[in-house]
Amino acid sequence: MQTWNPEQYSRHARFVSDLGAPVVDLLNPEEGERILDLGCGDGSLTEQLVSAGCQVMAIDSSPEQVFAARERGIDARIMDATCLEFDQEFDAVFSNAVLHWIKDQTSVLENIHRVLVPGGRLVAEFGGFGCVASVRKALATVLAERDIDANNFNPWYFPTTEEYTDLLQTCGFNVSSICLFPRPTPLPSDLTHWLKIFVQPFLEPIPKENRNSLLAEVRDLLAPILRTAEGTWVLDYVRLRTTATRPR
């Protein structure tokens, strides 16, 4: 039930694309390269690839985000990352803050492998092991009080480097680099806005009229942990960053 509102995302979660700049640097896009932006969102980072002179195709499963990307003049399409409609068409696949939303990692990596030319590269960053652990614990607590197992509604996949290295290799990639690192992330607004954007699947078993009160309970549990003395919320993000290539 995860949906995306581009206006709310831009206002309360712009840090996602802003903090993705190092991933663009890692990609090191070159003029004329054919690049697939997998999970483009509203196209903020995609614009940087276009500005570098690349031939960019952007995809996202959210129609609203795709329309927002098109308004930037980006060639964006509504497409599921596990059902890519290409074959050896791209020099690189770029993905920021997307892969942790996909449980079927084998399918998505097999698709990425197929769309890359031999020697093509995958450059990605997404949530890794331990990401937003405090949020997940708070959600589990308030849902358990309602006899609901949060694991049944958890939409995220946060792997270790060992786990993801094995998966990449199983899907035919040579792993060039992979690392896991904490990235404490200040929020531009109250935690409630972040929760409403990112934890929608956890709210599925809760009647709509009760969801705001549940989120208030989550906020209260997290305030002593994640809110600074100045009132800024800082989330315990952990990122996994990797580069891998399809063998020639």
TAPE-V947090 format. One record per backbone hydrogen bond with DSSP energy under -1.0 kcal/mol. CO is the residue of the C=O (numbers start at 1). NH is the residue of the N-H. If there is no record, write none. Layout:
CO,NH  CO,NH
This chain:
5,9  6,10  7,11  8,12  9,13  13,16  14,18  15,19  17,20  18,21  20,23  20,24  21,25  22,26  23,27  24,28  30,33  33,55  34,91  34,92  35,57  36,94  37,59  40,43  43,47  45,49  46,50  47,51  48,52  49,54  50,53  53,32  55,35  57,37  58,77  59,39  59,40  60,79  62,66  63,67  64,68  65,69  66,70  67,71  69,72  69,74  70,73  74,76  75,58  77,60  80,83  90,117  91,121  92,36  93,123  94,38  95,125  98,101  99,102  100,157  103,105  104,108  105,109  106,110  107,111  108,112  109,113  110,114  111,115  112,116  114,88  115,89  115,90  117,120  120,246  121,93  122,244  123,95  124,242  125,97  126,240  128,131  130,133  132,136  133,137  134,138  135,139  136,140  137,141  138,142  139,143  140,144  141,145  143,146  143,148  144,147  149,152  150,153  159,129  160,164  161,165  162,166  163,167  164,168  165,169  166,170  167,171  168,173  169,172  174,245  177,243  179,241  181,239  185,235  190,193  191,195  192,196  193,197  194,198  195,199  199,202  200,203  201,204  203,206  207,210  208,211  210,214  211,215  212,216  213,217  214,218  215,219  216,220  217,221  218,222  219,223  222,225  222,226  223,227  226,234  228,231  232,228  233,187  235,185  235,237  236,132  237,183  238,128  239,181  240,126  241,179  242,124  243,176  243,177  244,122  245,174  246,119
